[in-house]
Each structure stands twice: as C-alpha cells, then as structure tokens.
Amino acid sequence: MSAQTIPKTQKVSLFNEQGDTSKIQYVEDFSTPQISSPTDVIVKNYYAGVNFIEAYFRKGIYPVSSTPYVFGREASGAVVAVGSDVKELSIGDKIAYLSPNTFAQYTKVSASNLKFVKLPSSSNDEDLKIYGSLFLQGLTALTFVNEAYNVKSDDFVLVWAAAGGVGRLIVQLAAQRGAHVIAVASTDEKLQIAKSLGAEYLVNSSSDDVAKRVEEITKGKGVAVSFDSVGKDTFETSLSALARKGHFVSYGNSSGTVTPFPLSRLSPKNIQLARPQLFGYITEKQEWDHYAEELKKLYQSGELKFEVSKVYELKDYQQAAEDLEGRKTTGKLTLKIPE
C-alpha cells in the first residue's frame, strides 16, 4: 500500500435516525476510512452531486444497512491511497466516480467494482465541479431513453419534473431523437427552461389538467412513454395519458411511493410498466464504459447541456435538501467539499 497523509478524522454529512431534513447532521470529527483490503481505494473528494435519492434513504423509503449513514452517491476527487492489488489507479489520479458515502472529505471504495472515469491531470475547478455532478443523473437519463424505453422519432414523450436534474436531460435526449416532448413542471419559469432544451409542448401542473392537455396534444391517442419521477401523486395521470401499448417508466418517489394496485389495470391498453434503476444498466464493465463514454461525448460536444445551478458548502447540505425537496430549485445542485 502507498498513501498520502490522511487525517484520522474528517467532516461529513450524515443521519443517525430517519425523518425529515432536521435529521441531517454535519459532523466534523467522523472517523476517516483507512486501507484495509488490497483492493481498497481512498479518494479525497472535491465536489459531490446532490440527488433526490438521499431523501429516500433518510425517510426510510429505501433501506440502509446501518447508521450513522453518510450521504452521497457521486463525486469528483483525487486518489490519495491504494491497496497493493490496485493497478488501474495511482496516487494523485483525478477521477469522477459513483459510490455511496461521498458527502465526506474522504471516501473508501473497492477497485473491484468501482465505477469511475479518469480526468485529465490539468482538470480545473470547473471541470471537477461538472464531472463530480454529471454522471448519476446523466447516466440515468441516457440509459432510460435507450433501455427503459427506446425513444424514437415522432414518439410523444411525457416528462414530469422537466426542469429538474434528470428531467431536463431526458427532455434534451428525447428531443434530439425527433420525439415530441411534453414537458410538465410546476411553474412557467421551469417550463421555459424545458422549452429552451427542446420541449415542444408545455404543461403547468399547478394550473393545467395534465391528462386533458395530453389528450388535446396527442389528439386522443396518448403518449408512447411517460417518464415519471414524482410517484404517488402522478401515477393515475401517467396511466391515463399513455397510448395503447404505451410504456410507463416510474423512477422516483418525490410525492411518495405509488399505492399498490392490481396488475390487471395495465391490461386494457397493454401497458408496459418499468421501475428501473441506473445500476441495473451499468453493472458490467462494458456497460459502464459504453454509457460513460457516450455521456462524456454528448457533454463535451455541447449536444447535451448540463450546468450546476447552485453550489452549497458541505456544511449546508441540510439547506440544499430543503431547497430540493421543497421544489425551489432547477437543474443540478452540488456540494463543495472542504479541504
């Protein structure tokens, strides 16, 4: 093993018990991970993307193995320690990666299943901010429009939370394929963002009857697919908006989990229902390599617009979570990790 000097304690954001955002804690003396296996890698984090999934863990919608649970699912950083069997990474390498527990100064991961891309050694602060925030939502959108439902030219595509992190990426990817994107958002300001990214039709969920508007737009036929990140409150609307042989892609719970229902409800229109998660599409190395490279090309070419709308300090994650869960934000939120 080789390593740079790593302090014994670090600053992290975590929770010890389930509940609302008041359960989020900023801890300044949390134990720092150490190399304990030949395949271990320790990364000193620079930026860590904020994602809605953290709320699902905190609220108990998704289980956690133990507490205290350090938040975070993605980051950019520099490798500061490697186990003796690690060959693909070296001390000083800058990387962007997916892993739990990234809302911390240091994160330990196993090289045997690490999802990462190497960044140029010349990467500046802006590069690290973007790449520490791009991959979870970017790959979610990219895999969903390819595999959860393969969006095609002239499809009518319903996108909920169309100005949010994943929503705005799905809008772009679907529009670039020639689909007719129907963007749903809660304010006209958010809808204008979706329009600027390629949405053809705009529906304000605060004032419009979404199902009626979809019926008008599609001339009664319905949409080929609904990408629904909202969950409980929008399930019935998504179901009614679908065309015969339509696809329901349910991937979020921002309003709560969908109420159990009989599968026979899908039969009248031969609806296909998917509840995908990103990691089911990038489990194998070749899958990760393919999609990660495609996402990088889309961003670097300018075909996919991605920007961090607001940066919070790690100590302010509670505020970031309140803003996100209170629907006060658009686009991507990111945490700057202290030195």
Summary of the structure (lengths in Angstrom):
residues: 339
radius of gyration: 20.5
end to end distance: 23.3
largest distance: 64.8
contacts: 1150
relative contact order: 0.15
helix: 32%
strand: 29%
